[in-house]
Amino acid sequence: MWKITENSFDPASQNHKETIFTIGNGYLSTRGALEEGYPGESRASFVHGVFDDTPVVFTELANAPDWMALSILLNGERFSLARGTILDFQRELDLRSGLLTRRVRWQSPGGHVATLLFERFASLADEHLLALRCQVIPEFDGEIEIRAALNGNMDNEGLTHWLHVSQRRENWETVCLQTRTRKSGIALALAMRLRGFDSPQPDYWDVENVPTLRQVFPARRGETVTVTKFVGIATSRDSDDPLALALERAARPQSWDAALEAQKQAWEREWERCEVSIEGDDEAQIAIRFSLFQLLIAAPRHDNRVNIGAKTLSGFGYRGHAFWDTEIFMLPVFTYTAPQIARNLLDYRYLTLPAAREKASAAGYEGAWFAWESAATGDEVTPTWVPDFHDKKKLARVWTGDLALHISADVAYAAWQYWRATGDDTWFAERGAELVLDTAKFFAARAEWQPERGCYAYSDVIGPDEYHDHNNNNAYTNRLAKWNLQTGLAILDWLKNNQPGKAIELARSLDLNAERLSKWQDVAEKICMRVEPDGLIEQFDGFFALKDIKLADYEPRTRSMHEIFGVEAANEYQVLKQPDVLMMQYLLHNEYSDEQIRTNYDYYTPRTDHTYGSSLGPSIQAIVACLMGDVEEAYEHFIRAARADLRDVRGNAGDGIHAASAGGTWQAVVFGFGGLRIHADGSWETHPHLPQHWQSLTFRFYLHGQQHIVRLENR
Ligand code: BGC
């Protein structure tokens, strides 16, 4: 159960499949577009950190030059699935090794038949190396012509980010291309080295921005023609001389087999850290491996200046911007299975603290308020307006960049969780503590005393449930702010006892005087929260007074409640895009009794748009259902999350992987069904709730540098 397969070519679903068959190595990803190109494709490679300016959404990952371009002509007829007859088609992504394979038997309009086998991978052993091999087995005698190129003419759905710099033939088997982004000025170099083109030497076609090597091979029935393309890639973010780096990496591999062997070994090491196996449920098994694979190929191994976008590097959706999706949904996977990756991602937040301080200060507050959508610099890049659901010619205002405070607490929470799981005191003292303290400072500054209620309020906010904006005292925001303030105070004590020098330094640089700290204490103690006598928590002030809703009355439906009601009207109903109070109870579940969680679960679950609301919701819903012991219900939510991309349940998987759902799927398996609980003292235990049809569940995680492998069986 390691392979994602496809047995026929369906042009209608090709964009979805391009997302599914994305390959990558934590440095770049390439969507599963076909080598030879196809009308309507969404062909793209994205390199971490290579952003460029764009209207409306400020900045986006620039679609990098195409390294795969390969044309094959059979007796002068160009191979294309848009023509001729597809006699056989199989595609498979081997999650174990990251190798994508396609085998096509094709008949040209002129009647020439050949089997073509394409293989490609982005090397995990050398992140600056990409490899592609094509084998053609003709069923005719004649000629096979192969043209291999680097194509610098790529754009982001019509907008081009690249300025051609230079190109040349480096030696008889290698050509290179240099280009740079228009506004951000990032230089990118690619070097393509071909193997299999030995005698006679290939022709070099110096096509502007598309350096091409071309060779004609004699075709003999049944005899395989093999061409291997190694591409080195580097940018000015990696080196002062990206071209030299790209050339060096393209020249390194001895052979396809050697490069693939290194790739397999690198992946084996990855899976040793995080493999999950589920016996008795093939769909869950493949989905969890797919989710992990998608996160792993997007995870920066050697760069702490980048974050993972909500759609990873696998599509144009959200333009490469990162959200709380990283900290709350993806980071736990890395924190517990690949702490070094988690640290890189947290470093990104540390390094973008100046922008977070700037955002807070521009709004009139001190401390750090992180961008809701964050890219290269950490500046707020949430678009202010997007096309309206109902009338794409109209614009709808997006409020998250102005109103979502909770992102600051989410970042602090993730830093603290990493510290607790790894025991990495050095990093925490150097960087993590400042994340928690400066966000606490922001929450203390942003709180407003409400004399009539005798509590501190956060008014005019938006919580995780984005069907409601401009509300006061969102429970998730308030409770997480309280946690952030309390944790800030506790951390300061820890620093004083363990790293007194650092405690003094931070107290000075953040101006943490006694008066300020006592305000933190006061805000934390008196934060507004409406709780009914039975423990039911109101999602925000006035939520219970909104019109109630029976979602069943709107079934069957294929649209979200947001689309059905419209952006404004959704605010008037008790309908949630995703769990909000429950999300908070998951993150802080030691603070709540099972009974209180149950009360809230029973109230909010039927009012949540599980099917078409946020893709972030189902996994969290599954975990809380497990906490309640409702395993069947948990499974229903879990499988919804697990299918998000593989089955394209929301119809938008073509825009890229739902990365938060992938992270949530892992959390649902490990913390939900596996019931893993980590205690403050570093001990752990499991409270498993395995679905009935699962024979066993095995997962791995690290605590304080030590790996634990847990096998749970259903008896
Ligand atoms: C969700 C947010 C999420 C964003 C990016 C939105 O639709 O409501 O919670 O952060 O998508 O995935």
Boltz pocket constraint, residues with backbone or C-beta under 6 A from the ligand:
constraints:
  - pocket:
      binder: B
      contacts: [[A, 310], [A, 323], [A, 324], [A, 325], [A, 464], [A, 466], [A, 577], [A, 614], [A, 616], [A, 660]]
      max_distance: 6.0
